[in-house]
Every structure is written in structure tokens, then in C-alpha cells.
Amino acid sequence: MIKTTISNREIWRIAYPIMLGNLAQTIITFTDTAFLGHLGTIELSASMMAGLYYYVFTTLAMGFAVGIQIFIARRFGEGDFKKIGVVFQHGALFVLGLGIVLFSILFFFSHKLLHVIIESENIYEAAGEYLRFRQFGIVFVVFNFLFRSFYVGISNTKVITFSTIIMAVVNIFFDWALVFGHVGLPEMGICGAALASLMAEITAFCFFWIYTYFTVPPEEYGMFRWHKLQPALMGDILKVAFPSMIQRLFSFGAWFVFFVLIEKMGEMAIGVSSVVRSTYMILIIPGFAFASTANTLTSRIIGEGKSDEVMAMLWKVVKNSILCASVLVVITFIIPELVLHIYTDDIALAQAAVPSVYVIAVATLIGAVAMVFFEAVSGTGNTTAAMALEFGVLLVYIVYIYLMTKTATIATVWTAEWLYNFAIGVISFVYIWKADWRRKRI
């Protein structure tokens, strides 16, 4: 196998800030779950269902940002830095329109959609209260994704660390203050958690704009300058980004369907899955970070004219991904009850969740490999192939979940994550190994 010039140090230099960046949305979920879990199962379940519903909409912005990231990384690898600002401006105009459209859908249609989706009336009412505040964050989130794609694309990811720390501090403080009514603020319960999340997203948005304005050299990247609109460029961006948007929508949509089906198993089942999901989101942070690293390095290496090094680079990323994920998995296997008590004081709920936590711990290790190869498919620029690959796997995934929720325990239902990660990993590996992607131009 041809060796890669990418070192472990370079991989970690890109990956570890992305890990912290991935904590941005995860921390919001984590802190909301941790605080609301102490109010009751209804509030815990409602925040999870409403949060997942909200994230389904954000996936369109996430998918578009992946397309922008691929473009920026390719231009960075080619040394064509001034075009990066042009790409970013076109991306900003698109996400502005996207954010307005998504907010309109959330604002006008959420109450009807949630009533169809959620069976429990108690959870439905609490979820509506949560979204009443949280929905305003969508306009800021779409830009936050865009800024992260810019910094990951130019392999300067330390700013993501700063934004994550700021989001975490703001969210944790206002969760504590508004959920329970501290420091003279009103006791708002689940609405307080939603308002805290909104404030964290707005703060991150402001930070990204200010940091970028004062630290990114405008003459080098052409940032914060008005560039003539280029319909052909926007078309090329959408050609790469649109399949990624649809792919993310399929992926998170299936994840949402997963919990809709579990909710129909009863309030205890959805309560267990709420804490299991929050645990899982922490465990897979390294996998997502190294996958994003693989995506940008794949695009960058191709831009540098070193396509033959891609597979060697990916195996190096995989080794680091498994190493990092294993640390969290071992801790979870040793002290699962202690991990679960972060989210709930309900001993029965925590004990019922332990078997499912073991299942997701194994899924984390499979995903540490699978996500790297899958994101590399998008990194080649062939996002249509990535969309098709995931769509096929998700069909099997949803059928499996549906059958399991009819007959099996909640822990067995969670084995769907084994199926998904294994299938997507094998198919993506075969694609990188055998497919003709080296001549793809973007």
C-alpha cells in the first residue's frame, strides 16, 4: 500500500477541535437532558422528541455545510485561497434563505406535525412548549454550520474549540438558572431549557462573526468582500451539496423515526431511550470528529494531486478513531450506572437502561470505523454516491427497527445501530477500494 504524507499529528490537529466542536449541539442535548431528567420522565422525553424533530430541520443546513467544506478543502489543497471567500459568500446567501424557510415551517406547522408524530398527550404538550422557544435558533444554527465548514475546510479548527466552550458555558448556566429559577430568574422548567439552548446558539453565531472578521486575513481568503454572484458556481456548489443535504435528511429522519416507533412502546421505553441516546451522542463524538477529518483530508489530498494516498490516510485515521472511542467505551462498560445517573435520579429508569447502554457501546466501536470510510466517500466529491449508499442502508435499518419494536426488548431494538454501522462501513470501504472516484472534479 502507498504510504501517506499525512501524519498522526496532522490528523489530531484537525480532529480534536472538531471533537470539541461536535460537542456544541451535543452539549445542548446533554445539559438539557441532565437538568430535565431531574424534573421527570415526561419533560425528559418531550425535550428529546422535540429536540430530534428540530435537528431533522437542521440537517439540511448541515448537509449544505458539508458540501461547502468539500469545496473549500479542495480549493485549499489546490492553493487557490482567494476563491474560498467567494465560495463562502455564496454559501452564506444560500443558508440565509434556507434558515428563513426552515423557521417558517417550524413556526407555522410544528404543532400539527408533532400531534401526528407523538402519541402521548403529555409528551406532546411539553414538546410544544419546548419548541416555542427553540425554533428561533434555526436561523443562527445554519450560519454556525457554515462557519464550522469554513474552518474545517482550511484545516484551522481551533476556533471551533473556542465556540464550543462559549456555547457550553452559556447553555449550562442558563439551564441551571432558568429550569429551576436561580439568581432571580423565573422557574421555567422545560421552556427554560429551550431558551437556554437558543441563547447558546445565538452566542456562538455572534462569536463566529466577530472572530472571523478580526482574525481571517481578507486579502488572503477574500472574506467579507462583496463578490459578483456566479450562478455557475452556485450550481456547482449545489451539485455537491444537495445530495449531502438529502443524505443528512434521510439519516436524521430515520433516527427520528427510530424514536417515534419507540415512543409507541410506552413512556418507560422512550424514557430509557432518552438517556441512552444522550449517552450515545457522547460516545460517538470521536467517531464523528475523525470522520469529518477524513472528509476534509480526502478532499484536500485529491486537490493536492495525491489521490493514491487516500486509502493509507484513511487507515491511519481509523486507528486513531478506534483508539479514542475505546477509552470512552471502556469507561461506560465499567460504570454504566454512574454514567446514567448524570441524566436521571430515577433508579428504576437507570437500571432499565443499562442493557441498552452496553449495546450502544459496541455500536460505538463499529461506528468508529464505519463513519470514517463513509465520510471519505463524500470527501471524494461524489456526494450522490454517498446519498445512494445511505438511502439503501436506511431502508433496511427502518424495517429492522419496525419489526423489533413489535416483538423485542428496548435493548434489542438498539441493536439496529450495529446493523446500520456495519452495513454502511462495509459498503463505503468497498466503494473507496474499488470505485473510480479519482477523476472526480469539483
N, C-alpha and C positions, 0 to 999 in steps of 0.2 A: 504494500500500500504506500502511496506517495505521502510523505510527511507534510505537516502543515507548519507554516511560519508563525501561526498564532500560538502564543504561549499561554500556560495556565494563568499567569499573572494578568495577561490581557483579558482573558475570559472573566476572571474575578473582578477586574477593574470595571468591566461593563455590568456584570451580573449582580454584584452585591448592592449597588444603589437601586437597581431595578427591583431587587427583593424588598427593599425598604419602600420603593415606590408602589409596588403591588400591595403593600400594607395599607396604602391610602384608603381604598374602598373597603379592604378587609377590616381595618381598624374601626371604621364606622360601624360595620356589621358586628364586629367583636364587642365593642363598647355598648352598642345598643342592646345586644343580646345579654351581656353581662349585667347591665343595670335593670333591664326589663324582666330578666329571668327571676329577679328578686321581688317583682310585683306579682307575678302569677303566670300560669301556663297560657291563658288567653292572650295577654299582652305580648308574651314571648312569641307565640305562634303567629299573631297578627303582624308583628313587625317583620317576621321572616317572610310571610306571604306577600306583604306589601312591598318589602324591600326587593324580593325577587321579581315581582311584577315591574317595579321601577327599573331594575337592572336590565330587563328584557329590552326596554327602550334605549338604554344607554349603549347597548351592544352595537347598534347601528353606528354610533359615533366611534366606538372602539374599533370596529371593523374598518371604518374610513381612515382612522389614525394609523392602523397597520399598513394600509396602502400608502399613506404619506411617508411612513417610516421606511418602507422599502424603497421608495423613490429617493428620499433624502440620503439613505445609506448608499444607494447606487451612485448618486452624484458625488458623494463624499469619497467613495472608492475611486472614482474617475478623476478626482481632484478638481471638479467643476463646481467650486464652492458658491459662486455668485448665483447660480441657478437655484440653490437651496432656498434663498429668500423668496424667489418667485414662486416656487412650489408651496412654501409655507403660506404666502398671501392667498393663493388660490384655495388652499385648504381652509384658511380662516373664513373666507367668504362663503364657502360651502357649509361649514359647520354652523355658521351664524343662522343661515336659513334652516338647516336641519334642526337646530335647537328650538327655533320658534315653532316649527311644525310639530315636533315631539311634545313640547309643552302644551300646545293646543289640544292634542289628542288626550294627554293626561288630564288636562283641566276639564274638558267637556265630556269625556266618555268613560273615565275610570270607574265612576260609581255604578254604571251599568255593566261594565265588563267584570268587575270584581263580584258583583251579585251573581253572575253566571258561573264564575270560577269557584267561589268559596261556598261550601255547603253550610258550615256552622254560622248561624246568625250573629253570635257573639264575636267570633273572629272577624266576620265581615265588617261589623260596625267599628271595631277597633282598628282594622286595616284602613278604613276610610278616613278615620281621624289622623292616622299616621301620614297618609298621602296628602292630606290637606296642606301640610307644610312642606313635605319633602319634594313635591312635584316641581316647586320653583327652582330646585337645584339643577335641573336638567340643562338649562341654558348655560350654566357655568361649567358643568361636567364635560360638555362636548369640547370646550376650549382646553380644559385640563388634559384631556386625552391628546389633543393636538400638540400641546407643548411637550408632553412626555415623548411623543413620537419624534419630535424635532431633536430633543436631547439624546434619545437612544440612537437615532439615525446618525448623529455626528459623534457617537461614542463618548459623549461627555455627560455622564449620568449622575454626577454628584449632586446637581441641583434637585434631582428627584428626591434625594435624601432629605434635603432641607424642606421641601414642600411637604413631605410625609410627616416630619417632626412637627411642623406647624399645624397640619391638619389634626394630628393625634392630640396635641395639647388642647387645641380649641374644642375638639369633639368631646374629649374626656371631661374637661372642665364643665362644659355646658350640659353634658349628660348628667353629671353629678348635681349641678345646680338646678336644672330645670325639671328633671324627672322627679326629684324628691323635694324641691323647693328650698334650696340653701342660699346663703348670702343675700337674703332679702328678695330673691326672685320667686315667682309663683310656682307652686307644685303642679306641674302639667302632665305628669305620667307619660304615656306613650307619645303624646303631642310634643312633650319636651325633648324626647329622644329624636324625633323628626326635625325639630327646629335646630337642635344641636348639630345634626348632620348637615343641614342646609348651611349653617354658619361656617362649618368646616370647609365645605365645598367653595363657598364664596371667598373665604380667606386664601385658599390655595390658588384660586383664579387671580386674585389681586397680586399675590406673591409672584406667580409666573410672569405676569406682565411687567412688573417693576424690575424683577431680576434680569429678565431678558433685555429690557430697554437699556439698563445701565451696564451690563456686562458683555453682551454679544456685540462684537465689532461690526457696525453696519456696513463698512466698506468691504469687509471680507465675505459676509454672507448675504448682503443686500437686504437685511431685515429692516422693518419699519420705514420702508420706502415704497411709494406707490409705483407699482409696475403695471405696464399695459396688460390688460386682460388678454389671455391667449386661449381662445376656445379649443384649439387643438391640444394644448397642454392639459386643460381641464378634462378633455375627453380621454387623454392617455391616463391621467390620474384615476378617473372613474373606471376605466377599463381594468385597472389593477385593484382599485379599492372596492368597487361594487360587489364582486364575488366574495371578498373578505367580509363585507358588511352582511351579506346574506348568510354567509357561513356562520358568523358570530350570532346572528339572529336565530338560525337553526339550533346552534349549540346551546345557547342560554334559554331559548324557547323550550327545548327538550328538557333542560334542567328544571324549568318552571313546571312543565307537565309532570315531571317526576314528583314534585311536591304537591301538586293538585291531586294526583292519584293517591298519594299517601294521606292527604288530609281527609279523604273519604274513608280511610281506615279508622278514623276516630281522633279525638282531641289528644289522647295519650300518644298515639303514633306520630302525630305532627309535632307534639311537644318534644318527643325523643329526637325526631329528625331535625328539629331546630338547633338543639345543642350539638348534635352530630355534625350538621352542616357547618356550624361555626368552627368546630374543631378541625374539620376537613379543610376549610379555607385557610387556616393557619398552616396546616401540614403541607399543602401544595404550593405555598409561596415560593420555595426554592425551585420547584419544577417549572413554574410559570416564568420565573426570572431567567433561568438558564434557557428555557425555550425562546424567550424574547431575544436573549443574547445570540442564540443560534440563528434566529431570523435575520437580525441585522448583520451578523458576521457573514452569513451566506450571501446576502445581497452585496455586502462590501467586497468580499473576496472575488465575486464574479465581476464586479466593477473594476477591480484591480487586474483582471485577466488571469486569475489563478483558480479557475473552476475545478481543476483536478485536485485541489487541496480540500474541497468541501467535505468529503466523507471523513477524512482524517481529522479535520477540525471538529466535526460532529461527534465522533467517538470521544474526543478529548472533553467536549462539553458534557457528554453523557456521564463520564466518570465523575466529574465534579458535581453534577446534578445528583447522582446516586449517593455520593459521599455526604453531601449536605442534607439531603432528605432523610438519610438513615439516622442521623443524630436525633431529629425530631420524632421519628417513628419509634426508636428505642425508648425514648423518654415516655412516649404515650403508652407503649406496651407495659412499662414498669409501673406507672402510676396513673392508670386511666381515670379512676375515681377522683383523684385530686385535680386532674385536668378538667373534668366535667363540673366539678364544684365551683369553678370560675363562673359558670353560667347559671347555676341554679342551686338553691338551698333545699330543693325537694329531693330527699334521699332516694325515694322510690323511682323518680324520674332518672336520676343519675345512674342508679343500678340497672335500670331497664335499657339504658343507652350503651352500656359497656360492650356487649357483643357487637353492636354496630360500629363502635369505635375501633375494635380490632379489625373489622372488615375494611374500614377506610384507611387504616394504617398500611395494610397490604396494598390497597389500591394506590396509595401514595408512591410506593416504590415502583410499581408498574408505570405509573404516570410520569415519574422522573425520567424515564427513558422515552416513553411514547411521545410526550409533548415536545421534546427536543427535535425528533425527526419530523413530527407533523408541522411545526412552525418553520422548519427548514424548507418544506415544500412551498410555503408561501414566500419564503425568502428568495427562492429562485425567480420570483416574479409571476409564477403560474398559479395565481390565486383561484382561478377557475377549477383547476385540478384539486386544490385543497378543499374547495367547496363541495365538489362532487364526491370526494373521498369521505368527508364527514357526513354528508347527507345520507349516504348508503349505510354507514355505521349507525347513525342516529335512528334510522328506521328500525333496525334490529334492536337497538337499545330500548326504544319506547315500547315495542311489542313485548320484550322481556319484562320490563317493569310492570306493564299492564297485567301480564299473566301472574307475576309474583305477588302483586298486591291482592289478588283474588284468593290465593291459597297459602302464602308463606308468611313467615315472621318478618318483622321490620328489618332485622339484621340480614336476612336472606335477600330482601328487596335491595339492600345497599350493595349486594354483590354485582349489581348492574354496572357499578363503577369498574370492577375487574374486567367485565366483558368489553366495555367501551374503550378503556385504556389499552388493553391488549390488542384489540382489533385495529384501532387507529394507529397504534405503534407499528404493527407488522406491515400494514398496507403502506404507510408512509415510508418505512425503511425500504421496501421493495421499489417504491417509486424513485427515491433518491439513488438507489443502486442501479436500476435498470432503465429508467425513462430517459428520454432525450430532452433534457432541460437546459443543457449548457449553452445552447444557441438562442435562448430566450432573451429578447431585448426589450427594455422599458425606457 
